[in-house]
Amino acid sequence: MRTRQVRPDKLDYEYELYISREHDAIKNTDYILFDFRTKKLFENFHYKINVTPDIDAEKKELSFNVEGLSAPVVDVSKSGYANYTYRFYNFKNSEYKLILYKYNKDKNLFTLKIAGKSVKLISEPKKKFINLITA
């Protein structure tokens, strides 16, 4: 009799992107925080997500290319989600086009509105590799 093979749950999204307006006490200015995280929790290492930002504040286009994971360079291992954070300081209260690439192939186009102390999601694609969460 064979034992049944156990497979991990299939995830709807590989990554999550938390976007919020924060305050930098040292620079005494506000910024928009882009916090990329994996949905998967890693047991042995705290990986880093390799992301290449391409920000054009004049055109109001924010582009990020998610290129995968890299192993940490530490002696002590710890568990956690892989992550990457980016702080966008030169923003205006306006609409921005957010373009997310996965390995420069898959492309997701979102529209964000920055107003007051919040960031709102205006539009998103039907099929996407990343889940956007705004505050």
N, C-alpha and C positions, 0 to 999 in steps of 0.2 A: 504494500500500500504506500503510495506516494503522499508526502505531506504537501499541502497547498502552499504555493509560493506567495509570499507577502510582498506587495508592491506599495511604494509610497503613494500618497494621494496626489492626483494631478492638480497642479496649481493653475488658477485662472490667469495669473500674471506672474512673470518672473521677478519683476521689480515693482517697488512703490516709490513715488516721489511726493514728499511732503513739502508744500510751499507755504511760507508764512512771512509776515512782516515782523521784523525784530528790531531791537534797539542796541546799538553798540555804545556802551557807557564810556569807553576810552576815547573814541572819536566823536562822541556826542552827536550821532546821526543815526537815522534809520536805514535799514537794508532789507532786501528780500532774500530769505534763506531758501535755498534749494537743497533738500536733504534726500539723496538717493539711498534706498535700502533694498536688500534682497528680501523676498518673502521667506526664503529658506533660512533656518537657524543652523549655523555651523557649530558642531560640538567641540572640535579640537583647535580651530584657529579663528581669529577675527580677521577675515579677508578684507581687502580694499577693492572697491569697484573702480575700474579705470574709466574715467570720463574725461573727454576733451571738450571744454567749453568754447564757444565762438559767439561772443556777445557784440551786437551792434546796436548801441543805445540810440543812435540817430535814426535808424530805420525801425526801431522798436522791434527787433528780432533777437530772440534768445535761442541759441542752438546748442544742443549737447549731444555728443556721440558717445554712447555707452559701449565700451570695447571689451567688456568681460571683467574677470577677477584677477587679482594678483595676490600671491601669498605674502604674509607678513614677514618682516625681518626682525624678529624678536626671539629671545631665548625662552621666555615663559609663554606657554600657550594659554589662550582663554577662549571661551565660546562667545558667540554672538552673531548678529547679522552683519553681512558685508555692507559697507556704506561709503558714501562720498558726499561732502558738503561743499557748497559754493555760496558765497555772499555777493549779492549784486547791489552795489551802493549807488550808482548813478541812474536811479530810476525817477520817473515822473508819474504822477497820478494819471494813468492813461491805459489804453489797451495795448497789449503786447502779443506778438506771434511767438509761440513756443514750439520749436521744432526738435523732436527727439529722434535720434537715429540709433539703431542697434547694429553694430559692426558696419556702419556706413551703408547698410542695405535696407533694412526695415525702417520706414519713416512714419512717425506719428506727428500730426499737426494739431495743436491746441491753440485756443485764444484765451488769454487771461486779462482780467481787468483789475488794475490796482487803484483803489479808491479809499480814502480815509485810512483806517488802520487795518484794512482787510485786503485779501487777494481772492478774487472770485473767478471761477472757471466759467467761461462764456460758451465755448464750443469744444468738442472732442470728437475723435474719429470713432466709428462703430467698432472696428477691429483694432485692438491695440496690444502692445506687449508690456505696457507699464500702466499702473493705476495711479492716477493723480488725486491727491488729497490736499485741499486748500483750507487755510484758516484765516 
